[in-house]
């Protein structure tokens, strides 16, 4: 019997998570949380420069550079806080028994996707739809 199959077509059912997978993912998320918290502490520990330059003087570039560095630190801290919130939300979902389900379609998120992005909230399909809508 000949099977009709499109080239590149594959089984699209998500791989189930084993209890071992869940333990590995939980450990990874905890490690990520510690890393992000440490990053935020390091960013906060950098003293803000208060170079009071007089416009038109030679120290004006130093003041602008200091302002740019402050802006970068603020954006880095905001990014770290966003990722930390995603990691903590994933740990909450694990604790509540809701981990590994897409928050839009409620289908299981593929195991391989979770192993790469353990804080993923959406299956690959829903993530693509969300990103296309931006």
Buried (B, 14 or more C-beta within 10 A) or exposed (E): EEEEEEEEEEEEEBBEBEEEBBEBBBEBBEEBBEBBEEBBEEBEEEEEEEEEBEEEEEEEEEBEEBEEEBEEBEEBBEEBBEBBEBBBBBBEBBEEEEBBBBBBEEBBBBBEBBBEBBBBBBBBBBBEEEEEEE
